[in-house]
Amino acid sequence: MGGNHSWLTTLVVLSQLVMTTTACAGCVCFATFATCSDIKHVTTLPSNIETLVVRDITVESLPSFAFSHLKQLTELDIQSSYIGVVRKNAFSDIDKLDVLSISFSDISVVENGAFYGLRGMSSLEISDTRLDKIEMDSFSDITDISDITVKSCNISVIGKMAFHNVSTVDVFQFYENRVDVIEADAFSNWRNIRTANVNSNRFERFECISDKSFAVAFSFNFYKNYLTCECHTAWILTSPYLKGHLLSNMCFAPKSQVDLSMSSVTRADLSCPFNPSPLQMGCPSDAAVTSPPVVNDTTTSRHSRMTSSTMSTTPSTSTTNSQTETSTEYESTSTSKTPTIETETPTVADFSHSSFIATTTSGENSGSDAPSSTDQSATSVSPSTSGQSSRGTNPQVHVPTLLAIVMLLCTIIV
């Protein structure tokens, strides 16, 4: 009898849990946690939500101040979604936000000021995501963040000053990405960055980082990257931040330079003229570095909650001085690390777009040591609007069945 009573108690508790998780209209909620598959329902969430998972959404835009009403929100995770435009101030005015993650998604445009003013956070991570355009000042004025990571992404364009006025960051990591164009001074006016790790990427065109870009010297690790070795990369040969780290960086194009180490490349190898201009060498102008930061009067300023005692002091890759080569944990592999996602292509007005960038550059298949991110297949990460993707379905569809089972078991035991 005691065993039956124990089972009955368990089933009653389970029934209460199920009822609790379905009480949040349009989402699944429990206590301070919520998961939503429709961005419209985010605005109806109770203000006490601390952790929010948004998944399998298909929207034309993520609006300004989309989550600002969630005053207790500390963790925001966007997964497996298609977003046309991440609007300016999309993540602004979330005073207690500590962790922001975007993964396995497809984004057309990250607008100027989209991540403006994030500060006092432990982590900002974007992974396994396609980004067509990161506009100027998209990540400007981010400060007091322990870790910023961009990994395993396909990126068409990182605009000039996209990461401007970034300061007081323990570790900035950019690895296993595939980038068509990094415009000149995309990383500018950095201050008090302890370590920057730029490893195992493939860059079609990597324009210059100005000597004036960094106000304070820091550890800049640049290993195992593949680059197009033409005149627009000549700036790397004399860069105070990169010239000591060229041994493990290789050419994948043009065909005549395939698998040639950047440490052995000369201007002549890069097909530069006798007296190349800054523009020809990938450095259009230093003027962008001194441009004023984006002004945002509508964003509520927040005090920094990050102190030196709480910041992580151990980067995830090894660090060295500017003249020493070391190995990193981002080793090249023969298999892609990006999972295949079989989903239907969403139909969103004015934001239809092509599949991931195909591997077409001459000579790029000649080398067997290319980082895994360069072997990504031309498969679009466009989530299904039906919710039937391989990543799971909405838990709400199982609620009636589960309640029926609970009631049947209660009847049998009684």
N, C-alpha and C positions, 0 to 999 in steps of 0.2 A: 504493500500500500504506500509505503514511504517512497518507493521508486517511482510509482505512478504520480505521486504528489510532486516529486522533483521534476519529472518530465512535463507535468502540467504547468509548473511555475516557469520552466524554460520556454515553453511555447507561448505563454502569456507575454513574457518579456520580449520574445521575438516578434510577436504580433504588434506590441506597442512600438518596437523599433521600426517596423515596416510602416506603421501609421505615421510615425514621426518623420520618416524620410520622405513621405509623399505630401507633407503639409505645405511645402513651399511651391506656390503656383508657378508652373512652367519650368521648374528646375527640380532637382532632387537635393534635399537639404537634411542635415542632421546636426543639431547643436549649432556650432559656429562654422560648419563646413557646408559648401554648396557646389554642385556641378550643374552646368547649363549647356544646352545644345542650341539655344536660340538667344542671340544677343539682346533681343527685345525684352526678355524676361529678367535680364540683369537689373534693370531699373526698378523692378518690383521686389528685389531681395531685401530682407530685413537688414538694418544698418549694423547689426552685431556680427555679421559674417566676417570671419578672419581669414579663411582659406577659400579661394574660388578657383575652380577648374572650368574653363570654357573650351568645349571641344566640338568638332564636326560642324562648325558654323560656316555659312557661305553668305557673305555680306559685301555690299559695294564699298562700305567704309566702316572703320572703327572711329566713332565720332569723338570730338573734343570732350574732355572731362567725362569719358564713358563710365568711369568707376568712382568718381569723386564723392558720390553719396555714401559709399561704403567706408565710413570713417574709422572702422576697426580693422580694415583689411591689411594683413601683413604678408600674404603670399598669393600671387596671381599667376596662374599657369594656363597658357593658351596652347591648345594642341590640335593637330590634324585639321586645320581650318583654311579656308580661302578668304582672304581679305583684299579687297580692291585697293583701298587707300587707308593707311594709318594716319589720321588727321593730326594737325598741330594740337598739342596739349592733350593727346589721347590718354596719357598716363599722368597727367598733372593733378595736383590737389588730392593725392592719396597720402595723407600725412604719415601713416604708420607703415607704409609698404616697405618690406624688408627683402623680399625675393620676387623677381619678375622673370618668367621663363616663357619663351615662344619656341615651339618645336614642331617638326613635321608639318609645316604649313606652307602656304603659297601667298606671297604678298606682292602686289604690283608696285606700289609707291609708298615709301616712308617719307612723309612730308617734313618740311622745315619745322623744327621745334617739336616733333612728335614725342621725343623722350626728354624734352627740355626740363631742367631743374630737378631731375631725380637725385636724391642725396640721402646720406645716412643709411644706405642699404648694404646688405651682406653680399648679394649676388644679382647680376643682370646677365642673362644667358639667352642667346639665340642659336639654335642648332637644327641641322637637317631641314633647312628651310630655303625656299627660293625667294630671292629679293631682286626685283627688276631694277629698282632705282632707289638709292638712299640719297636724298637730296641734301643740299648744303644746310648745315646746322641741325641735322636730324637728331644727333646725339650731343649737341652742344651743351656746355655748362652742367655736365654731370660731375658730381663731386662727392667725396667721402664714401666711396663704394669699395668694398674689400676686393671684389672680383668681377671683372667684365669679360665675358667669353663669347666669341663668335666662332662657331666650329661647324664643319661639314655642311656648309651652305653653298649654294650656287647664286652668285651675285653678278648682275649685269654691269651696274655702274655704282661706284662709291664716289659721290660728288665732292668737289672742292670744299674743304672745311666741314665735312660731314661730322667729324669728331673734333670739334673745336672747343677750346677752354675746358678740356677734361682735366681734372685735378684731384690730388690726394686719393689715388687709387693704388691699392696694394699690388695687384697683378692684372694686367691687360693681356688676354690671350686671343690670338687669331690664328687658327690652325685648321688644316685639312679643308680649306675652302677653295673654291674655283671662282676666279674673278676675271671678268672681261676687261674692265677699266677701273683703275684707281687714279682719280684725277689729282693733279698737283696739290700738295698741302691738304690732303684729305684729313691728315692728322696734324693739327696745328695748335700752337700755344699751349702745349701740355706742361703741367707743373706738378712736381712732387709725385710722379709716377714711379713706384719703386722698381717694377720689372715689367717689361713688355716682351712677350714671346710671340714671334711671327714665324711659324714653323709649318713645313709640309703643305704649303699652298701651291696653287698654280695661278700665275698671273699672266694674262695675255698682254696687258699694258699696265705698267706700274710707273706712274709719273713721280716726280721727285718729292722728297720730304726736305723742305728747306732747312738749312743750317740754323735758321732762327726759330724753328718750330718748337723747340723744347727749351724752356726757361731754366730748367734744372737738370743736370746730368743724371742719368739713371741707367740701369742695366737693360740693354736692348739686345735680345737674342733673335738671330735671323738665320735659321738653319733649314736645310733640306727642302727648299722651295724650288719650283720650276718656273722659269721665266722665258719670255720671248727676247732673245738676245739681239736687239737692234739698237739704233742710236738713242732711242728714247730711254734706254736703261743705262746709258753711259754715266749718269750721275751717281749710280751705285758704286762705281769704282773708286770714287773719291769721297763718298759720304762719311763723315766722322762717326756715324752710328752703325754703318753697315760694312765698311771696307775691311774690317777685321774679322768678318764672319762669312767670307765668300767661298771657302773651300768646299763645303757640302752643298752649295746651291748650284743648280745645273740649268743649262739651256735645253729647251724642248723644241724651239723653233728659232730661226729658219732651219731648213734641212741641213745646211752646211755646218750648223753649230750644235746639232743634236748631241746631247750627253757631254757637252764641253763644260767643264767647271768654270764658274764665274771668276774664280781666282786666277785663271790663266787667260782670260779674255782681255783684249786691248780695244781701244777705240777703233782701230782699223778693222778688227774682227767684227765690230758692231756696225760697220759700214757708215761711220761718221765721216763727214767732210773734213778737210784739213783744219778748218777753224769753225767748228760747229757753234751755232747760236744756242742760247739757253732753251729756246723752244724746241729745237731739234733734239736736245739732250733730255727732254722730258721735264724741263723747268720753265714754264711759260713766264712766271713772274713771282717775285717775293712779296708783292703788294698785298696778296690775300692774307698773309700772316698778321698784318697790322690792322686788318679790318675789324670794326667793332663787333662784339658779340650780339646775337639776336636779343632784342628787347621784348619782354613778355610781361605786360602790365596786368594780365588777367590771371597769372599763375601765383598762387599763394606761396610765399617763401616759407621755407621750413628750416628749423634749426637743425644742425647736424647732430646725429646721434652716434656718429662714429668717432671713437677716440683711439689713440695709439695703442691703448691696452687691449682693445677688442679686435683690432684688425689682425688678419692672418699674416704671419711672417714667413710662411713657407710656401713658395710658389710651386705649382704642380710640375714645372719643368726645371731642369738644372739651370743655374745662373752662373755667369762668368764675367770677367772684365772684358772690355771691348776688343782685346787682342787674343782671346783664347777660345778655341773651338771645343764644344762639349757635346755629348749626345743628349737627346731628349727622349721623352716617353712616347712621342708621336712618330713611331717607326713606320716606314712604308710597308705596305702589305700588298699581296697580289690579289686580294679580294676586296670588294667595295664594302665599306662599313655602313653605307646608307641602305636601309631596308627598302624592299620593293613594296609599294602600296598599291593594291589593285582596287581602284575606285572609279566611279563614274565622274566624268568631267562636268563641273557645275556650269550652269547657264546663267550668267549674271550680266545684265545689260551694261554695255560699254566697258566691261572688264574681261572679255574673252582674251585668253592668251596662250601662247605657244608652250610646247613642252620644254623640259629642261634642255640646256645647251648641249648640242651634240658635239662629239669629238671629231673635228674636221680639220684642225690645223695641220699643215704639212709637217711630217716628221715626228709627230707627237707619240706615235705608236712604236717608234723605233727603240725607245729605252724601256727596259723592264723594271727600272727602279722608281718609276713615277709614284708619287704618293697616292694612297687609295682614293682620295677625293677626286682625283683626275680621271678615275675610271668609272665614274657614275654614269649609269645608263641614261638614255634620253627619255626618261619616264617622268611625266608630270606628277607632282604631288598635289593633286587637286582632290580634296575630300568629297565624298559622296553626299549628296543632299538627302538621300534616303535614309542615312544612318546605318547602312548595312556594310560598312567598311570592315576590314580585317582587324581594326583597332577596338571593336566592341560596339555594343548598342546601348541605347538609353535604358537605364535600369527600370524606368517607370512601366515599361511594357510587361514586366514580370510580376508586378504588384498584385493584380487580381488573382493570378495563379497561386502565388505564395500565400495569400490570404485564404484561399479555398483550402489549400493543404493544411494550414494551421487549424481552421475550423473543423475539418474532417478528423484530424488527429485528436483534437479536444473532445469531439463526440465519441470517438472510439475509446479513449481513456476513461471518460466519465461513465 
